[in-house]
Each structure stands twice: as structure tokens, then as C-alpha cells.
Amino acid sequence: MATYTADVHWTLKDGEDFLKGRFSRGHTVSFDGGIVVPASASPHVVGKWAVEAAVDPEEMLVAALSNCHMLSFLHAARLGASASPPIEITRKGRWRKSRRASRP
């Protein structure tokens, strides 16, 4: 069995008001290989409190699914003894707010 870890780090910055929701959603996600990724909530969800240059959870989900798709393709191509050219996959995920989500 494999174990995968991700450490998420966020701190409140001077001048931000947590209780009123006036704070940056910017944070970092660190993985066991040593890479640290700037992350944030989506600007579509929290507006100006997001960090647009950072990766949001929805983007990470789309990237993870695309990554699995590509790796599955490479494995199938290798088993079929097919030479594989460089691969570039572009995927889009759509978020649609449900009517139930907006109800109190």
C-alpha cells in the first residue's frame, strides 16, 4: 500500500479580519517530493479574496484527472508496443452551482 501526503499551510495576515471573511484564501500545498505549490480558493467562489495566480482545488482536480488519463494512455500504448509521440492534453472542468446550494 502507498501513502500520499500533502501539507497545507495558511496564515492570517496583518490587517485581515477572519470573522468578517475579509482575508486572503492564499495558502501553500507541499508534497512529499519537496515541491510547494501556491494555492487558493477559486476567484469564482471568493472573488477578490482569492489569489488568481495560484492553483485552486477545482483546477487541481481537473489536473489530477488529466494526469491519470495520460498515464493510463501511456501504459496502454506501451503494452500494445506502440511508439508514443509527446502528449499534450487540455481538459476543462465546469462548475455549475445547483439550486439547492443557494438555499439556506
Stockholm file with secondary structure:
# STOCKHOLM 1.0

chainA/1-104         MATYTADVHWTLKDGEDFLKGRFSRGHTVSFDGGIVVPASASPHVVGKWAVEAAVDPEEMLVAALSNCHMLSFLHAARLGASASPPIEITRKGRWRKSRRASRP
#=GR chainA/1-104 SS CCCCCEEEECCCCTTCBTTTTBSCCCEEEEETTSCEEEECCCHHHHGGGSCTTSBCHHHHHHHHHHHHHHHHHHHHHHHTTCCCCCCCCCCCCCCCCCTGGGCC
#=GC SS_cons         CCCCCEEEECCCCTTCBTTTTBSCCCEEEEETTSCEEEECCCHHHHGGGSCTTSBCHHHHHHHHHHHHHHHHHHHHHHHTTCCCCCCCCCCCCCCCCCTGGGCC
//
